[in-house]
Amino acid sequence: MEDINLIIAKNLKAFRERKKLSLEKVAENTGVSKTMISQIERGESSPTITTIWKIANGLKISFTSLINNPQPDTKVIFKKDVQTFSEDNGKYRVYPFFPFEDDRRFEVFSVEIDKGGYLSSESHGEGTEEYLTVYEGEVTVRVDNIEYTVKNGDSIRFRVDKPHSYHNSGDTLTRLSMIIYYPM
Protein backbone atom coordinates (compact mmCIF):
# COMPACT_ATOMS: atom_id res chain seq x y z
CA MET A 1 0.00 0.00 0.00
CA GLU A 2 1.31 3.46 -0.92
CA ASP A 3 2.26 5.73 1.99
CA ILE A 4 -0.73 7.91 2.95
CA ASN A 5 1.40 11.06 3.19
CA LEU A 6 2.55 10.56 -0.41
CA ILE A 7 -1.04 10.01 -1.55
CA ILE A 8 -2.18 13.22 0.17
CA ALA A 9 0.84 15.05 -1.28
CA LYS A 10 0.07 13.86 -4.82
CA ASN A 11 -3.68 14.57 -4.58
CA LEU A 12 -3.30 18.04 -3.05
CA LYS A 13 -0.65 19.11 -5.53
CA ALA A 14 -2.64 17.74 -8.50
CA PHE A 15 -5.80 19.53 -7.36
CA ARG A 16 -3.95 22.80 -6.75
CA GLU A 17 -2.28 22.65 -10.16
CA ARG A 18 -5.51 21.66 -11.94
CA LYS A 19 -7.27 24.68 -10.40
CA LYS A 20 -4.20 26.92 -10.95
CA LEU A 21 -4.09 27.87 -7.26
CA SER A 22 -0.98 29.26 -5.62
CA LEU A 23 0.21 28.01 -2.24
CA GLU A 24 -0.82 31.41 -0.88
CA LYS A 25 -4.37 31.05 -2.22
CA VAL A 26 -4.72 27.52 -0.77
CA ALA A 27 -3.48 28.79 2.60
CA GLU A 28 -5.91 31.73 2.46
CA ASN A 29 -8.87 29.48 1.55
CA THR A 30 -8.12 26.76 4.11
CA GLY A 31 -6.66 28.53 7.13
CA VAL A 32 -3.67 26.16 6.93
CA SER A 33 -0.32 27.95 6.64
CA LYS A 34 1.51 28.16 3.31
CA THR A 35 4.47 26.41 4.96
CA MET A 36 2.29 23.50 6.10
CA ILE A 37 0.60 23.20 2.68
CA SER A 38 4.05 23.10 1.06
CA GLN A 39 5.28 20.45 3.52
CA ILE A 40 2.17 18.34 2.90
CA GLU A 41 2.64 18.58 -0.88
CA ARG A 42 6.25 17.40 -0.51
CA GLY A 43 5.15 14.47 1.68
CA GLU A 44 7.13 15.88 4.61
CA SER A 45 4.17 16.25 6.97
CA SER A 46 1.60 13.85 8.45
CA PRO A 47 -1.52 16.04 8.59
CA THR A 48 -4.18 15.34 11.24
CA ILE A 49 -7.82 14.62 10.40
CA THR A 50 -8.63 18.20 11.40
CA THR A 51 -6.01 19.61 9.01
CA ILE A 52 -7.19 17.40 6.13
CA TRP A 53 -10.80 18.53 6.78
CA LYS A 54 -9.70 22.19 6.82
CA ILE A 55 -8.00 21.74 3.47
CA ALA A 56 -10.94 19.82 1.99
CA ASN A 57 -13.49 22.35 3.25
CA GLY A 58 -11.42 25.35 2.18
CA LEU A 59 -10.98 23.92 -1.32
CA LYS A 60 -14.61 22.71 -1.44
CA ILE A 61 -13.59 19.11 -2.12
CA SER A 62 -14.23 15.87 -0.26
CA PHE A 63 -12.03 14.48 2.49
CA THR A 64 -11.36 11.25 0.61
CA SER A 65 -10.39 13.03 -2.60
CA LEU A 66 -7.27 14.02 -0.67
CA ILE A 67 -6.51 10.65 0.93
CA ASN A 68 -7.35 7.98 -1.66
CA ASN A 69 -6.32 6.85 -5.12
CA PRO A 70 -9.10 6.30 -7.70
CA GLN A 71 -10.76 2.87 -7.40
CA PRO A 72 -11.61 0.32 -10.15
CA ASP A 73 -15.25 -0.52 -10.99
CA THR A 74 -15.36 -3.56 -8.69
CA LYS A 75 -13.14 -4.13 -5.72
CA VAL A 76 -13.44 -5.81 -2.33
CA ILE A 77 -12.02 -3.57 0.38
CA PHE A 78 -10.54 -5.28 3.41
CA LYS A 79 -10.47 -3.35 6.67
CA LYS A 80 -6.84 -4.35 7.24
CA ASP A 81 -5.95 -2.52 3.99
CA VAL A 82 -7.80 0.73 4.81
CA GLN A 83 -5.71 3.59 6.20
CA THR A 84 -6.95 4.44 9.71
CA PHE A 85 -7.21 8.08 10.79
CA SER A 86 -7.62 8.81 14.48
CA GLU A 87 -8.29 11.70 16.84
CA ASP A 88 -8.84 12.12 20.59
CA ASN A 89 -5.70 10.10 21.44
CA GLY A 90 -6.87 7.20 19.27
CA LYS A 91 -10.37 6.98 20.79
CA TYR A 92 -12.03 8.14 17.54
CA ARG A 93 -11.05 6.11 14.45
CA VAL A 94 -12.19 6.64 10.86
CA TYR A 95 -11.82 4.10 8.06
CA PRO A 96 -12.52 5.62 4.61
CA PHE A 97 -13.84 2.57 2.74
CA PHE A 98 -15.40 4.27 -0.30
CA PRO A 99 -13.81 7.57 -1.28
CA PHE A 100 -15.49 10.42 -3.07
CA GLU A 101 -15.13 10.30 -6.83
CA ASP A 102 -16.02 13.00 -9.35
CA ASP A 103 -18.95 11.00 -10.75
CA ARG A 104 -20.35 10.18 -7.28
CA ARG A 105 -21.42 12.75 -4.72
CA PHE A 106 -20.76 10.71 -1.58
CA GLU A 107 -18.13 8.94 0.48
CA VAL A 108 -18.54 6.10 3.00
CA PHE A 109 -16.68 5.63 6.26
CA SER A 110 -16.69 3.11 9.06
CA VAL A 111 -16.18 4.77 12.43
CA GLU A 112 -15.20 3.33 15.81
CA ILE A 113 -15.41 5.42 18.95
CA ASP A 114 -14.11 4.10 22.27
CA LYS A 115 -16.04 4.81 25.46
CA GLY A 116 -15.80 8.56 26.12
CA GLY A 117 -14.30 9.26 22.67
CA TYR A 118 -15.14 12.62 21.12
CA LEU A 119 -14.66 14.52 17.86
CA SER A 120 -15.67 18.07 17.09
CA SER A 121 -15.96 18.84 13.39
CA GLU A 122 -16.21 22.02 11.37
CA SER A 123 -18.60 22.56 8.46
CA HIS A 124 -18.18 20.26 5.45
CA GLY A 125 -19.60 22.80 2.99
CA GLU A 126 -22.97 24.28 2.07
CA GLY A 127 -25.79 21.72 1.82
CA THR A 128 -23.62 18.72 2.75
CA GLU A 129 -25.45 15.97 4.66
CA GLU A 130 -24.34 13.06 6.80
CA TYR A 131 -26.12 9.75 7.26
CA LEU A 132 -25.12 7.66 10.28
CA THR A 133 -26.23 4.16 11.22
CA VAL A 134 -25.08 2.80 14.58
CA TYR A 135 -24.31 -0.93 14.55
CA GLU A 136 -22.93 -1.26 18.05
CA GLY A 137 -23.13 0.97 21.13
CA GLU A 138 -24.44 4.52 20.95
CA VAL A 139 -23.30 7.96 19.84
CA THR A 140 -24.46 11.43 20.82
CA VAL A 141 -24.42 13.82 17.87
CA ARG A 142 -24.56 17.55 18.55
CA VAL A 143 -25.87 19.84 15.77
CA ASP A 144 -27.14 23.41 16.24
CA ASN A 145 -26.60 23.02 20.01
CA ILE A 146 -29.10 20.14 20.12
CA GLU A 147 -27.96 16.66 21.14
CA TYR A 148 -29.33 13.49 19.55
CA THR A 149 -28.48 10.09 21.05
CA VAL A 150 -28.48 7.37 18.41
CA LYS A 151 -28.38 3.78 19.65
CA ASN A 152 -27.58 0.37 18.19
CA GLY A 153 -29.74 -0.24 15.11
CA ASP A 154 -30.84 3.39 14.75
CA SER A 155 -29.85 6.04 12.19
CA ILE A 156 -29.70 9.81 11.89
CA ARG A 157 -29.49 12.23 8.96
CA PHE A 158 -28.34 15.81 9.46
CA ARG A 159 -26.78 18.73 7.63
CA VAL A 160 -23.07 19.17 8.27
CA ASP A 161 -22.71 22.63 6.76
CA LYS A 162 -22.19 23.89 10.32
CA PRO A 163 -20.05 22.74 13.26
CA HIS A 164 -21.10 19.41 14.79
CA SER A 165 -19.69 16.77 17.13
CA TYR A 166 -19.76 13.08 17.97
CA HIS A 167 -19.39 11.56 21.45
CA ASN A 168 -19.53 7.95 22.58
CA SER A 169 -21.94 8.51 25.46
CA GLY A 170 -22.40 4.81 26.17
CA ASP A 171 -20.48 2.25 28.19
CA THR A 172 -19.04 0.23 25.27
CA LEU A 173 -17.29 0.67 21.93
CA THR A 174 -19.46 2.37 19.30
CA ARG A 175 -19.32 1.24 15.67
CA LEU A 176 -21.16 3.13 12.98
CA SER A 177 -21.38 3.67 9.27
CA MET A 178 -21.11 7.24 7.99
CA ILE A 179 -22.10 8.44 4.54
CA ILE A 180 -21.32 12.02 3.60
CA TYR A 181 -23.34 13.41 0.68
CA TYR A 182 -22.05 16.47 -1.20
CA PRO A 183 -24.70 18.36 -3.23
CA MET A 184 -22.13 20.18 -5.41
SVG drawing of the C-alpha trace seen along z (x, -y; Angstrom):
<svg xmlns="http://www.w3.org/2000/svg" viewBox="-33 -34 43 42">
<polyline fill="none" stroke="black" stroke-width="0.4" points="0.0,0.0 1.3,-3.5 2.3,-5.7 -0.7,-7.9 1.4,-11.1 2.5,-10.6 -1.0,-10.0 -2.2,-13.2 0.8,-15.0 0.1,-13.9 -3.7,-14.6 -3.3,-18.0 -0.7,-19.1 -2.6,-17.7 -5.8,-19.5 -3.9,-22.8 -2.3,-22.7 -5.5,-21.7 -7.3,-24.7 -4.2,-26.9 -4.1,-27.9 -1.0,-29.3 0.2,-28.0 -0.8,-31.4 -4.4,-31.0 -4.7,-27.5 -3.5,-28.8 -5.9,-31.7 -8.9,-29.5 -8.1,-26.8 -6.7,-28.5 -3.7,-26.2 -0.3,-27.9 1.5,-28.2 4.5,-26.4 2.3,-23.5 0.6,-23.2 4.1,-23.1 5.3,-20.5 2.2,-18.3 2.6,-18.6 6.3,-17.4 5.2,-14.5 7.1,-15.9 4.2,-16.2 1.6,-13.9 -1.5,-16.0 -4.2,-15.3 -7.8,-14.6 -8.6,-18.2 -6.0,-19.6 -7.2,-17.4 -10.8,-18.5 -9.7,-22.2 -8.0,-21.7 -10.9,-19.8 -13.5,-22.3 -11.4,-25.3 -11.0,-23.9 -14.6,-22.7 -13.6,-19.1 -14.2,-15.9 -12.0,-14.5 -11.4,-11.3 -10.4,-13.0 -7.3,-14.0 -6.5,-10.7 -7.3,-8.0 -6.3,-6.9 -9.1,-6.3 -10.8,-2.9 -11.6,-0.3 -15.3,0.5 -15.4,3.6 -13.1,4.1 -13.4,5.8 -12.0,3.6 -10.5,5.3 -10.5,3.3 -6.8,4.4 -5.9,2.5 -7.8,-0.7 -5.7,-3.6 -6.9,-4.4 -7.2,-8.1 -7.6,-8.8 -8.3,-11.7 -8.8,-12.1 -5.7,-10.1 -6.9,-7.2 -10.4,-7.0 -12.0,-8.1 -11.0,-6.1 -12.2,-6.6 -11.8,-4.1 -12.5,-5.6 -13.8,-2.6 -15.4,-4.3 -13.8,-7.6 -15.5,-10.4 -15.1,-10.3 -16.0,-13.0 -19.0,-11.0 -20.4,-10.2 -21.4,-12.8 -20.8,-10.7 -18.1,-8.9 -18.5,-6.1 -16.7,-5.6 -16.7,-3.1 -16.2,-4.8 -15.2,-3.3 -15.4,-5.4 -14.1,-4.1 -16.0,-4.8 -15.8,-8.6 -14.3,-9.3 -15.1,-12.6 -14.7,-14.5 -15.7,-18.1 -16.0,-18.8 -16.2,-22.0 -18.6,-22.6 -18.2,-20.3 -19.6,-22.8 -23.0,-24.3 -25.8,-21.7 -23.6,-18.7 -25.4,-16.0 -24.3,-13.1 -26.1,-9.7 -25.1,-7.7 -26.2,-4.2 -25.1,-2.8 -24.3,0.9 -22.9,1.3 -23.1,-1.0 -24.4,-4.5 -23.3,-8.0 -24.5,-11.4 -24.4,-13.8 -24.6,-17.6 -25.9,-19.8 -27.1,-23.4 -26.6,-23.0 -29.1,-20.1 -28.0,-16.7 -29.3,-13.5 -28.5,-10.1 -28.5,-7.4 -28.4,-3.8 -27.6,-0.4 -29.7,0.2 -30.8,-3.4 -29.9,-6.0 -29.7,-9.8 -29.5,-12.2 -28.3,-15.8 -26.8,-18.7 -23.1,-19.2 -22.7,-22.6 -22.2,-23.9 -20.0,-22.7 -21.1,-19.4 -19.7,-16.8 -19.8,-13.1 -19.4,-11.6 -19.5,-8.0 -21.9,-8.5 -22.4,-4.8 -20.5,-2.3 -19.0,-0.2 -17.3,-0.7 -19.5,-2.4 -19.3,-1.2 -21.2,-3.1 -21.4,-3.7 -21.1,-7.2 -22.1,-8.4 -21.3,-12.0 -23.3,-13.4 -22.1,-16.5 -24.7,-18.4 -22.1,-20.2"/>
</svg>
